[in-house]
Amino acid sequence: MRILGLIPSRMESARFPDKPLVDIHGKSMIRRVYEQAIASEMLDEVYVVTDSNDIKAEIERYGGKCILTSSKPRNGTERCLEAYIKLDEEFDAIINIQGDEPYIQPQQIDLLADLMRDTKVNLGTLVIKDARPEAFISKSTIKVVLNKVGHALYFSRSPIPTNAKVFYRHIGMYAYRPDTLMEIVSLAPGVLETLESLEQLRWLENDYKIHVAETTHDSESVDTPDDLQYILEKYSGRNV
């Protein structure tokens, strides 16, 4: 089975412009994500996908691979599809790795890739158990509820299920079959996606099953300058 790792990245973040190139303990954030991804044992190829020449130059400066896309994609999923079409190679699965999680673990990528060994799985993602009350009520933390066989029932910024002491927190990495990726990009946004600002709800509304793997390896995203400061303090002095 051939698996392609794609890391969508853009400079125009509303809350944190130019964040892919911010320095995190001596390396740019996008370089750290790329290095974590190529340490995966299950990815056959890894590319950063971006419309930014600055990001492309940063990745290629260290010998990394990059696919330059247009500025048309509205989200990471659309950017992955454009890059896959441009690459014009055959893969059995595509892993969409978030470009703003500098310490994403290779084991997380491998866990999601392993999920795709099952030919019945067309869409996959990751969750981790979380018991922090402040995370449960935070709208920036995406909560997930699952059915008995490990499929996602719903994703929300609100606290679900109500009064839970331990909940599933979404880690925003996705796996797709190439044909499924083409299908979901063609779907029109739905009511739930609009209300929650979560694109994966579009897939659920259209009756796509999202298979979920549970990881014990945590990773944090950098969405704001405050997030960056937290990461810098948390990993200060570590050999990373």
C-alpha positions in Angstrom: 0.0 0.0 0.0 1.4 3.4 -1.0 0.5 6.3 1.3 1.1 10.0 0.5 1.6 12.6 3.3 0.6 16.1 2.5 1.1 19.1 4.7 -1.1 22.1 3.7 0.4 25.4 4.8 -0.5 29.1 4.1 0.8 32.4 5.3 -2.6 34.3 5.4 -3.9 33.1 8.9 -6.4 35.7 10.2 -5.3 35.2 13.8 -1.6 34.7 13.2 -0.2 35.9 9.8 3.1 34.3 8.6 3.0 31.6 11.3 4.5 28.8 9.2 7.8 30.6 9.3 7.9 31.6 13.0 10.9 30.3 14.9 10.4 27.4 17.3 13.6 26.6 19.2 15.8 27.2 16.2 13.6 25.9 13.4 10.6 27.2 11.5 7.3 25.7 12.4 6.7 24.3 9.0 10.2 22.7 9.0 9.4 21.0 12.3 6.2 19.6 11.0 7.9 18.3 7.8 10.7 16.6 9.8 8.2 14.9 12.1 6.2 13.7 9.0 9.2 12.2 7.2 10.1 10.3 10.4 6.8 8.3 9.9 7.4 4.7 9.0 4.4 4.4 6.8 4.5 7.3 4.5 6.0 6.7 1.1 6.2 10.4 0.1 5.8 13.6 2.0 5.2 17.1 0.5 4.4 20.5 1.9 1.6 22.0 -0.2 1.3 25.7 -0.3 0.7 28.8 -2.5 3.5 30.6 -0.8 6.9 30.9 -2.5 8.4 31.8 0.9 7.2 28.5 2.4 8.4 26.6 -0.7 11.9 28.2 -0.4 12.1 27.4 3.3 11.3 23.7 2.8 13.6 23.3 -0.2 16.4 25.1 1.6 16.6 22.0 3.9 16.2 19.5 1.1 12.4 19.0 1.6 9.8 18.5 -1.0 7.1 21.0 -1.8 4.2 21.3 -4.3 3.2 24.8 -5.2 -0.6 25.2 -5.6 -2.8 28.0 -6.7 -4.5 30.4 -4.2 -8.0 28.9 -5.0 -8.2 26.3 -2.3 -10.4 27.4 0.6 -9.1 24.9 3.1 -6.5 22.2 3.6 -8.6 19.4 2.1 -9.0 21.3 -1.2 -5.3 22.1 -1.2 -4.5 18.4 -0.8 -6.7 17.5 -3.7 -5.1 20.1 -6.0 -1.6 18.9 -4.9 -2.5 15.3 -5.5 -3.8 16.0 -9.0 -0.7 18.0 -9.8 1.6 15.3 -8.5 -0.1 12.8 -10.9 1.1 9.6 -9.1 -1.0 6.7 -7.8 -1.4 6.3 -4.0 -3.8 4.1 -2.0 -4.3 6.7 0.7 -3.6 10.3 1.4 -2.8 11.7 4.9 -3.5 15.4 5.5 -1.1 16.5 8.2 -1.8 19.9 9.9 0.9 22.4 9.1 0.5 24.2 12.5 1.3 21.3 14.8 5.1 21.5 15.1 5.4 18.5 17.5 3.0 16.1 15.8 4.3 12.6 16.6 5.3 10.2 13.8 3.4 7.5 15.8 0.2 9.5 15.3 0.7 9.6 11.6 1.4 5.8 11.5 -1.7 5.1 13.6 -3.9 6.9 11.1 -2.1 5.3 8.2 -2.6 1.9 9.7 -6.3 2.5 9.9 -6.3 2.8 6.1 -5.1 -0.8 5.7 -8.7 -1.8 6.1 -10.1 -1.4 2.5 -13.5 -0.6 4.0 -12.2 2.6 5.5 -12.5 5.7 3.1 -12.1 8.5 5.7 -10.2 8.5 8.9 -9.1 10.8 11.7 -7.7 10.8 15.3 -9.0 11.6 18.8 -7.4 11.6 22.2 -9.1 11.4 25.6 -9.1 14.7 27.6 -10.2 15.4 31.1 -9.4 19.1 31.3 -12.5 21.2 32.3 -11.1 24.3 30.5 -10.7 22.4 27.3 -14.2 20.9 27.5 -15.8 24.4 27.5 -13.3 26.0 25.1 -14.7 26.7 21.6 -11.3 26.2 20.1 -11.2 22.6 21.3 -13.2 20.3 19.0 -15.1 17.6 20.8 -16.1 14.3 19.2 -18.7 11.7 20.0 -18.4 8.2 18.6 -20.7 5.3 18.0 -20.0 1.7 19.3 -17.8 0.7 16.4 -15.6 3.8 16.3 -17.3 6.0 13.8 -17.7 9.7 14.4 -21.3 10.7 15.2 -20.6 14.5 15.6 -18.0 17.1 16.0 -18.7 20.3 18.0 -17.1 23.4 19.5 -19.7 23.0 22.3 -19.2 20.7 25.3 -20.5 17.2 24.1 -21.6 15.0 25.6 -23.1 17.2 28.3 -21.4 16.9 31.7 -18.8 14.5 30.5 -15.8 14.1 32.9 -13.6 12.7 30.1 -14.3 13.5 26.5 -12.7 12.8 23.1 -10.7 15.7 21.7 -10.2 15.9 17.9 -6.7 15.9 16.5 -7.2 17.4 13.1 -5.3 15.0 10.9 -7.3 13.2 8.2 -6.8 10.2 5.9 -8.7 9.8 2.6 -8.9 7.5 -0.3 -8.1 9.5 -3.4 -11.6 8.9 -4.9 -13.2 9.9 -1.6 -11.1 13.1 -1.4 -12.4 14.1 -4.9 -16.0 13.4 -3.8 -16.0 15.3 -0.6 -14.4 18.4 -2.1 -17.2 18.5 -4.6 -19.9 18.6 -1.9 -21.7 21.9 -1.1 -21.3 23.3 2.5 -24.2 22.2 4.8 -26.1 23.7 7.6 -24.1 22.0 10.4 -20.7 22.9 8.8 -21.8 26.6 8.7 -23.0 26.6 12.3 -19.9 25.0 13.7 -17.3 26.1 11.1 -16.1 22.5 10.8 -15.7 21.1 7.3 -15.9 17.5 8.4 -19.6 18.0 9.3 -20.2 18.4 5.6 -19.1 14.8 5.1 -21.3 13.5 8.0 -24.3 15.4 6.6 -23.7 13.6 3.3 -23.6 10.2 5.0 -19.9 9.5 4.8 -18.5 7.4 7.6 -15.5 8.9 9.4 -13.5 6.1 11.1 -11.7 7.2 14.2 -8.4 5.9 15.8 -7.6 6.8 19.4 -4.1 8.0 20.1 -2.3 8.4 23.4 0.3 10.8 21.9 -0.8 14.4 22.3 0.1 17.4 20.1 -0.8 21.0 20.1 -1.7 23.4 17.3 -0.4 26.9 17.0 -3.4 29.1 16.1 -2.4 32.3 17.9 0.7 34.0 19.3 -0.4 32.8 22.8 -0.3 29.2 21.5 3.2 29.8 20.3 4.3 31.1 23.6 2.8 28.0 25.3 4.7 25.7 22.9 8.0 27.6 23.4 7.6 27.3 27.2 6.5 23.7 27.2 9.3 22.4 25.0 12.0 24.7 26.4 15.2 22.8 27.2 14.1 19.6 25.6 16.1 17.8 22.9 13.6 18.4 20.1 
